[in-house]
Amino acid sequence: MKHHYCFSLFLILVMLELITISSVAYGQGNVLKKTLNSSSLHRPKASLSIDYYHRKCPDAEGIISQKVSAWIKKDPTLAPAIIRLHFHDCAVRGCDGSILLNHKGSERSAFESRTLKGFQLIDEIKSELERRCPETVSCADILTAAARDATILAGGPFWEVPFGRKDGRTSLAREASMVPHGHENITTLLEFLQGIGLDMLDLVALSGSHTVGRSTCHSFMDRLYNFNGTGKPDPSLNVNYLMLLRKRCKRESDLVYLDAITPRTFDTTYYTNLMRKVGLLSTDQSLYSDARTAPFVEAFATQPFLFRSQFAVSMVKLGNVGVLTGSTDKGEIRVNCNYVNGA
Amino acid sequence: MLTRFSTSHILSLLFYSQQSYHSSQLKLEACWNQHFLDHTHTLVMASSKILYHLLLLFFVLGDTRLYVNGDTKLMKKTCRHTKYYDLCFSSLKSDPTSSNADPRGLAMIMVGVAMANATSTSSYLSSQLHNPATNDTTFKRVLKECLDKYTYAGESLQASVQDLADQVYDYAYMHVSAAKDYPNVCHNLFKQNPALVYPPELARRENALKHICDVAMGIIDDFNWY
């Protein structure tokens, strides 16, 4: 009699424990969902999740963050470079690490990709992660997380990165020309972004990454001497800035700050520059001269908090473009980011 | 060499030299008395005394005058290339370090003057914002916007000083140019809200900042960075 009593008591206790544990776990999940919704982050794709590596490779984000930090401390110009590398990946065939493939005729080998950098950093992160969690963390995920970490180190906002991307197997040099190069008009830019699921607000917000970083003179040389075949400089370029650029651009490969006023600070000076005709690229300046995008430029110029939160939202949207997930999408976990597995 | 010694140094030097002068004068008198007639002796003594006092006067007064003449030459030359000569010269002259400054130093002084204006205007706007008498919400919003712009102007000028120190003159010019533009945004906000009155004090400060920036840009422009 006593035994039965004890046993049933034991069962009840076990049940209670299980209920408590599951409810706590469920509650935490709910809180997470609530934070996501309240901070109005774009809902991650059905198969991407923030906790994707929590059981498979819990140290993944930490390792990526630590490596990115160490490299950028030694070379701060890597921060804008990694942000740009991530954009180039997502702009062509989605965020599938295709830009990282290093074979003859790959995107990376194209003329448009010649000034991309940050590949060695990604390689080092990949080696470390392969040691720690073999064949688990994709190159596409590494690059996406690295872009987030680089943004923070440059002084930008934080956002949670959803993970679970697989790496693609195709990378074609001719597709690299799809990426905006700085001479397009706003209509072309909008069409391109709409094609990958981003809108006008994203265009203006993501262009704000030009508050840091540099560009080669090649991207805007036409504005200095012979704009649109007129034989004259671009009239929407501030005269004093024109003199500065002519002096600094002796060769097409010379580098110039994208933000002339606060070149290494992640702020809204990029937008206030546009309002004073001190945008560097033609596409930068067009954001203000075009009536559709000008209101967004003005909004960001006067509201730094708005810019920071929208930038984070747009970066998450960018990171979700064309992702490969699961076996149906023919993605893989590349063991070496430079080569397709088994190649 | 003159600049190394202050007036007091020279005065004390002359005082002590006067002592030795008088003793040597006495010796000279004795010598003259021995060999020459009285009236020539007096003439020589008188003229040497006059000469001595003239020298004293020269060193005392001429010290400061030589001081100023030699060093305002550069200031005058520099200011001649700017849009507002009088503003330029008076601003530079009132700075104690200007007499020893090279063209780059003069540029830094001028940018410093601009910074002082931008900073004090920011303080003025801040006090207006926190003034309990200001209760119009639109006016407050515009004031806050203006405060931000004058703060940016100050920061841009600070960057310009650093550029000058690093001898990066084209960016120094750009930074002053930006500082000159920021007040326009503030003024435009008032234009967009006709119901609001653009405070005369702010208008005065805006004008001053733009003129000072023009002068600074004129000085930097001279450095032939293009």
Interface residues (C-beta under 8 A of the other chain):
Chain A: N238 N240 Y241 M243 L244 R246 K247 R248 A260 I261 T262 T269 T272 M275 R276 V278 T302
Chain B: E145 D148 Y152 E155 S156 A159 D170 Y171 Y173 M174 H175 S177 A178 D181 V185 W225 Y226
